[in-house]
């Protein structure tokens, strides 16, 4: 066999081997792509599950604030029916030939009061309605109410937390310049996500505290449901939120939202429902009460009574360098 023939056969053999290796490499690459896609799908599924649980918890909180009751049932065994031990109907001396005894409404009420505490208070009130008052003789007055039975107006109604009434949102500064009538004030034009191209005009006392270059085009946290008011002849429609020290220098920094936040996204607080009022009532001093509870912690995280400023799944808001300071 000539050398040329051997080389030719060797070439074709190597070519076949390369083809097989290329086919195997393609198969491995395909499996790797499928594996990566599966892992990505699992991560997205986990994120969706967490978001679903968060939204479900918020829904439950909102329903409870609006008077809807949620009763947790045991998971290990199915719920057992609740029996009402009606004394008169269960007397062993009762003859089968005698007519069934007439049940007294007061017996049923007493049994209801002995039920476990899983029955919401509102249900017991409905069941006992009409049994608390006893009629007196015809033409006379009803029986006297027990001492202390008078109800205070509004008693039992849950008060909505002040922080739930606030409308904190993400805003973006589109324009900033000095106030024409005040040396210490800036006028900012801020997009707060109101829609239809609306931009809010906001007055802030940041001159000398934050350079104007750091304000322009910055994404910030804004309080959006304050009553508009004039400051030195110019209307202010919101308030920017900043961390600030209480020393002579009064160092001030913006509360920075997490990366990717967009105008109009709301700030939520763990454990508190989001029920913002359209406009805060100044007489109730809600803003003052909330500001007294806002601060940055040891890591710079902005919070209300330990609940961080949270922007959905994007993350939390924080000051750049200030720690354990007030927010105003």
C-alpha positions, 0 to 999 in steps of 0.5 A: 500500500502506497504512502498516499493511500495510507495518508488518505485513509488516515485523513478520512478516519480522522475526519470521521472522528472529528465529525463524531466529536462535533456531534457529541459536543453539540449534544452536550451543549444542547443538554447544558442549554436545557439545564441552564434554562431549567435552573433559570425557570426554577429561579423565576418560579421561586421569585413568583412564589415569594411575590405571590405570598407577599401579595396574598399577605397584603390582601389578607391585611387589607381584608382584615382592615375592612372588617373581613375575618380570617379563621385558621383551621388545623391542617392535620385533621378535618374540622369537626362539627360544632354541636350545640348542647341544648339542655331541654332537647336532650333530657333523658326523661323526655318521652318520645310521645311528647311533642318536642320542647320549644327551644328558648332563645336564651339557651341558644345564646348561652351556648354560643357564648361557650363556643371556642374563641375561633368564632369572630366577635361579629358573628356572636353579635349577630347571633345574640342580636335581640337577646340582650334587651328584655321587654318589660310589662306592656306599657312599661319601660324595658329592663334596666341595662347592666351597669357598664353596658353602654357602648362607647362610640367607635369602640372596637374599630381598628385604627389605621396606622399613621404610616399606612396613610402616607403616600411615599413614592419614587420620584425623579428630578427633571429640573432644579433651580434656586427659588427667586425669593429665598436664598436657602430654597431650591425649586425642583420639577419632579416626575412622581408617576402621576401620569399624563405627563404631570410634573410636580413642583416641590420646594426644598431647603437644600441650598448649601446642604446638597450641591445642585449638580447632585440633585439634577436627574436624581431618583429620590423618595417623595411624600406625595399626599401632603396638602399643597402650600405656598413657600415664599410665593411659590406652590410646593406639591410634595416633599423630598425625603432626606437623612440628616444629622442633628449637629451644627453642620447638619449633614444631609443626604437623599434617601436613595431607592434601590437600583432600577426604581422608576417614578411612581413606584410606591414605598411599602413597609413590612407589616403595615397595609398600604392605605394612603389618604388622598390628602393628609388632614393637617389637623391630625398631625399625621406627618409629624407623628410619622416623621418622629418615627423615621430614621436610618439604622446602623447600616443606613437603611431608612425605616419606620419603627424597624420596618424598612422603606421597601420598593416591591422586589427591587429592594430597600432604600438607604442613605449613602453614608449617614447612620442612625440619623433622623429622616425629614 
